[in-house]
Amino acid sequence: MREFLARHPRVAGLAAEVGKFGSVGALAYVVQLAVTNLVWGLSDLPLLVGQVVGTSCAIAVAFVGNRFWTFRDRARTGYGRETFLFLVMNGVGMLIQVGCLGFAVYVLGWEGQLAGNIAGNVVGVGLGTLFRFFSYRTWVFPPDPGPGSGSGPGPTPDPTSDQRFG
């Protein structure tokens, strides 16, 4: 496996990102499960409200972990921009999660905490996680274009000038 990863550095980089993303996600998932089930157990609020509260807490944990650890080597495009896009993408992820829970409750007629955990915290989180990983890598924390690519910060080299002669 080491030889394969040495020959394919992009795969090795992706594997490292997936591992870090998974670690951050696991911590955020524990927070989400704890808060969601706490809200469900201590209140008479609807299942969907508990899901939104728990997921909101997990989003805060995920932002810190992903921005400062998982994707720390990627281009920095501004804290405000990254925060805004992170919240938008997590809003979509939360809609996926709540949509799965809502489908289970209102279409399939599932009720109770166990049904909520299966629909929202297993199926919904799984689908939402796939979306989040793709969106973070693509839009929130884009790859660093590298020097001379013309799409990153800094001056763009003029291809018509010959720098050798001054």
Beta strands, then each sheet from edge to edge (+ up, - down):
end
